[in-house]
Amino acid sequence: MASYPNFGDELIARRWLEHLARHRPQDEVWLDCRYPGTASALFGGIHPHLRVTDAVFRTVEDSLHGSRRDVEDIVTNMGTPLFDAPLLALREARSLHLLGGGFVNAVWPQNDLLVDAMRSASRLSGAPLIATGQGLAPFGPETLKGFDHVSVRDAESAQQLGIARGVDDAYLVQNLPVPDRSAPTELVLCVQSDALDDGAFERLLEHVRRTVERSGIPRERVRYVEALPGGDFAGYDRLQDLVAGDGFVPFTRFWRGEFAPAAHQIWITTRFHHHLVASLHGARGIALTAKTGYYDVKHRSLVEGGSRWSIQDGTGEVLDLTALPEPGPAAARVETKVAEAQLLYGRA
């Protein structure tokens, strides 16, 4: 799902590209995504042999809104010069990897067709099918049957498939951050306006406002960090009177490292990968759940893994931020993901 952009989807793709650059630098790597131009700008230079395409996504688009042919028919028989060339590259791949995230589930049933396209290519080439860090709740019909390797990031998905629980792909890091809490406490906010239950946006905004006002943290140390451009700006627009004058951090600045998660921060965010990355760096926080059966499952997986963040839906009492516990060590989660990557792609 990389290339929209949305911070979590981009981060997962970057983690795998960085890993392959370290361990498989001579291989040709194709990233199939919705917007290859954006992906080229986001990921250019990470892997020396990266190619970016949209063959799978164009196949799904053609099946849903163009020729109406089944994706298996399009991948197998082609017949459309518009994107036959990238389809040929797909059919020649030596492995097919569905990167992690929570996009194959009942919320977006059309994404099951991405998996169908992968299966069709694998039937032609014999390439192994890999899926890592998946979040399948709320569950639809897709169970990744026939895949040679599957890992999931939450307990509900693990139980559904009858496999051991793994961790999110964003834990694929080379070095663990070293927490440094010496700086004055900073407060970091993000309240999304997309993919929410009815009424959740207003409820969460009010909850965040009351929490910030009670915190005692001065406005000049309050930031707002965007994960989804536009979709997260609406929250900032409503809360900007609480945020430092230069405190809005758009996606591009965050992506380029001009603002970094750190252990002296306290985060209040609806975004799952904000939660993951901030807690990985030692930050305390509150995870706001905005869509029942989806975001609560995601955030709970991190708390169960040791983030120790509080999960709030905006209906409870305002918390005392000074009482929030520090995250537990993340070494085991990182080791789990690195071991999985080495199992799949070997060591340099």
N, C-alpha and C positions, 0 to 999 in steps of 0.2 A: 504493500500500500504506500510505499514511499513516493515522494515527488509532488504531493498535493500543494504545499507541504503541511505537515502536522508533526510536531517535534518528536513524539514517540515513534511514529512510523519511520521517520528519517533516521532516528537514533539507532533503531534495530538494523536497518540496512547498513549504516556506517559501521556498526560493530562487526558485522560479518565481513564487510569489505576490508576493514582493518586487519581482521584475523587472517583472511585469505592473502592479504598483501604480505603478512609476516611469514606465513607457512606454505603458501602456494603461489609465490610471486610470478612464476613462469606460466601459470595457467591463464587461459582466456576466460574471463568471467562476464557473463551477460546478466544485466539487471533488467527484468521486465517490469514495467510500471506504467502508470497512467499518463504521465507527462515527462517524456524523455528529456526535453529541453531543460526543464527545471532540475531534473535529476542530474544532468550533466554539470550544471552549475553547483549543485549541492555536494556532489561526490567526486568531481573531477580531481585527478591526481592522487586519490587514495590508493587505488590499485593500478599497477602499470599497464594492465591489459584489460581494463574495464570497457565493456561495450554496453550501451543502453538502448533498449528497444521497448516496444509496446505490443508485441505480437499477440500475447495472451489477452491483453485488455481489448485490443481491436477485434479479436475473435469473439469475445463475449459481447462487445458492443454490436457487432454485425449480427450475431445470433439474436439478440434482444430487439434491435431497432432497425436492422438493415435487411439482409437476405432472409432472416428468420430460420436459417438452417441450424441444425444441431451443431454444437461446438465440435463434437467428434467428427462429424461430416466435414466441417471446415478444415480442421487440423489434418484429417486423413486424406481428403481428396483435393483440398485447396480450391483452385479454380477462380481465385480472385487476384489478379496481378497487383492490386492495391497493397497487399501485404504478404504475398507468397514468399518473398525473400526472407523476411524475419521468421516466418513459419518454418522454412527450411532449416534455419539456424536452430530453432527450438527443437526440431526433430533430430538434430545431429548432436544435441547436448549429451554429455557423458553422465550427468546427474541433474535432477530437477528438484529444487529446494523451495518449499513454501516457507518463507520467512515468518517469524512469529508475529503475534498480535491478536486482537480480538475482532477479526472481521469475517470469519467463517462461522456464522451462527444465525439464529432466527431473526436478528435485527436487520440483517442485510442478506436475504435469501439469494439474491442474484449472484452473490460472490461464490456460491457453490459451483457456478459455471467455471470459475478460475481453476478449481480442483479438477473438474471434468476435462478441461483442456490439457492439464498436466497429465492426467491418466491416458488421454488419447495419444499424446506424444510419447509417453513411456511404452505404450503397447507397440508403437512402430519401431522404437529405437532400442528397447530393452533397458533404458536408463533407469537406475533406482530412483524411487520417489521418497523424498525426505520432507518432514514437517517438524519444525521446532518451535518451542515456546508458545504453543497455541492456547487460546482462550475460547472455548466453544460455547459457553453459556451466554444467553439462554439458548437451549439446544434446538437445532433444526435437524433435518434428516441426514446431513453430512457427518460421517464418522471416520473419514480418512481411511476407509477400508482399502486394502491392497497396497498401502504405503509400506515401504521397507523399514522406515524408521519414523517414529512419532514421539514427540515429547509435548507435554502440556504444562501450563504455569500455575494452575489453581486446582484445589482439591476436588471441586465439582466436576471439572473436565476429566480429571484422572479417574474418578469414580464412574463417570459415564462410559469411558472407554475401557475400564478395567486394567489400567496401567499405573505405574508409579508416578507420583507427582514430580515434575521438574520445576524449572524456574524460567522467568522471562529472558528473552534473548538479549536484552540490554545489560544483563550481568556479564556479558562476554567482554571483559576488560583485561588488559595485560597487567596492570598494577592497581592495587587497592589504594584509594585515597587515604591520606593520614589526617584525621580530624584535628583542626586547630580552632579552639574556642576563645582565643585571646582578644578578638575584636569585639566592640560593643554589639549588643544584640540587634539584628536586623529582622524586620518582618517582611515576608514575601507573599504576595497574594496572586490568585488567579481563579476567576469564576467563569466557567464556560457558558455560552448561551445556546449551544447545539446539543443534540442527542440527550434531551432532558425529559423527565416526567413533567406532566402538566403542572404548572405552578411552582416548579422547583427553582427556577431562576430567581424569581422575586423572593422566595423564602430564604434561599441561600445568601442573596445579597444582604438582606436585612440581618441575618445571623452574623455574617462577616463584619458588617458595620458595627454591630454591638460589641463583637469580640475585639475589634481594633480599638474602639473608643475606650474600652475597659482596660486594655493592655498597658497603657501608660507609655508605650513606645512612641517617641516623638515622630512627627510626620516626616522629618528629613531622613529618617531611617526606615521608611516604608517603601517597598518596591512592588511593582506589578509586572509579572513576567508572562508574556504571551507564548502559548504553545501552538494554537491554531490562528493564523493571521485572520483578522476580521471577526471570527467566531468568539474570540476571547476579548476583543477590544470593547465589546458592548459592556462587559463587566467593569472594565477600567473606566469607561465613560460614566458609569454610575457611581464609582467609588473614588474618582480622581481627587476629590477634596480631601481624602485621607492619605493620598500618596504624595511623596516628595515631588517637587516641581520637575525634576529630571529623573523621576523614578519609574517611568514607563519603559520597559525593555521589550521591544518588538521581537518577533521570532528571529529575524535575521541577525540581530545583535546577539541574541542568546545562542544561536547556532554557531556563530563565529567566535564564541568564547569571550565576548566583551563583558558578559556578566556570568559569574560562575557560582554554582551551589557551594555552600560552605557550612561548616559545623556551628558557626556562631549565629546562624539564621534560624528563624522559626517560619515554617511555610503553612499557609492555609490555602488549599487548592483542590479543585475538582479533578485535575488532570493526573492520571495514573503514572505517567512517566516523570512528571514533576516529583511525585511521591517517591518513586523508585530512585531517581538520581539524587535528590536532596538527602534522603535517608542514607543512601550509599556513602555520601560525603559527611555523614554524621549530624545532619540537621534534624531538629525536632519538628513536629508538625501535626496538623489536623487535616485529614482527608475528608473532603465533602462528597457525599454520594448523591448523584444527580439522576440516576436512572436505575430503578430497582431491578434486580436480576442480572444487571450488567456491570455497572460501576461498583456496586457494593461487593460483588464477587471479586473483581479485580483488586480493589483496595484491601479487602480482607486477606487476599493471598500474600500481600506484602507484610501486613501486620503479623500474620501467622508465621511468616518467614523471619521476623525479628525486627521490623522497622519500629515497632512500639508506638506508632502514631495513634492518635484518637480518631475514630471514624464517627462523623456527625452528619445528620441529614437536615439540619437546620431547625429542628423542632425542639431540641433540648436546651438546657441551661448553657449560658456562655461559660466557657472554660477559663480557668486561670492559666495563662500561658507559661508562667514561671514554674508550674507544677508538671508540665509535660516531661515525660521521661526521654532520655537520650536513646537513640537507636542501638540495638545490639550489633555485634560484629557481623559483617557481611561476607567474611572469608569463605564460609561453607557454600553460600549461594554462588559466588564467583567460581569456586573450584568445581562445582557441579556443572556449570555451563561450559567452562574451559575443557573439562574432561569430555563432555559431549561433543564439542567442536573437534577435539583431537581424535575422537572415535570416528567421526565422519570424514575428516580431511587429513588426518595424520599430523605428524610433527615435522617442522622444518629440518 
